Amino acid sequence: MLRPSSRALTWISETCYVVLVLITVCFFAISCVALLSQAVRNAPNRSWTNNWDAVSIGATYVIVLFLSIAFCVKRRISVRRRLQRISKTYNGISRNDVPKSVHEYISREYVRSCLVAYESQPRDAVHEGWGRPGTKYSGMRFRRTLLDTIADIDARAHLVIPSHPTLKPHSRMLHHFRFISPLLPKDESGISLLHIYDSAIQLARISDREPTEEEFEIGIGAAQEIRRILNECRLEMLEESRTQLNVSPEAQALKP
């Protein structure tokens, strides 16, 4: 559900206040005119001349108007003065500002409040698809974190294999990273890290439910291992290139 911003709420509040003031002024003026006209109609000469009822009614409304304005001005001035007395900078309480017993009491209450706030933090709460508070996955959304590893691994694969294909939005990881598959070790059943990583990505992409913490650990572990292997391949390529550059022309001429 969308909630209006603070600026919109301020604008609505000020608009409602202005509308309320205008309505009050209108009713005030209408009542004044109605009473004055009634005083004129009830006068013996039906005129404003020597009509003390009209004078008293007008004087009463003028007094009420000035008193209302004075009350509003006084209210605004008092509020502004109170706000000006508030310090705009935070100044901590030192031992010289208050008695020792008061300072110790404030310090003790502050420490107690900190401990209560710390102990009140959720630790055993479990939110589906998110890391548990207090663990290394705290505040981490499993689905988004797994999907974010695709671009990183793709960039590292391009460094190792410049002709690596361009990443497409819905490509299977087994197909897209098929050129780096020979670099990844396999277990006894022929399952490589790429198979595990592909399963985790497919689960994060199309599954109706959120990945569990165990599934996330398996998927992110495979992603980290693939990144490590690609980094090692990249370092070996750089080392080999550096070695070839350091070989002298005479040694290259002696090679068969």
Secondary structure, DSSP 8 states (H G I E B T S, - for coil): -----HHHHHHHHHHHHHHHHHHHHHHHHHHHHHHHHHHHHHSTT-SSTT-HHHHHHHHHHHHHHHHHHHHHHHHHHHHHHHHHTS-SS-----TTTS-HHHHHHHHHHHHHHHHHHHHTS-SS---TTBB-TTSTTBT-BHHHHHHHHHHHHHHHHHHH-TT-----TT--HHHHTTTSGGGS-B-TTS-BHHHHHHHHHHHHHH-SS---HHHHHHHHHHHHHHHHHHHHHHHHHHHHHHHHHHS-HHHHHH--
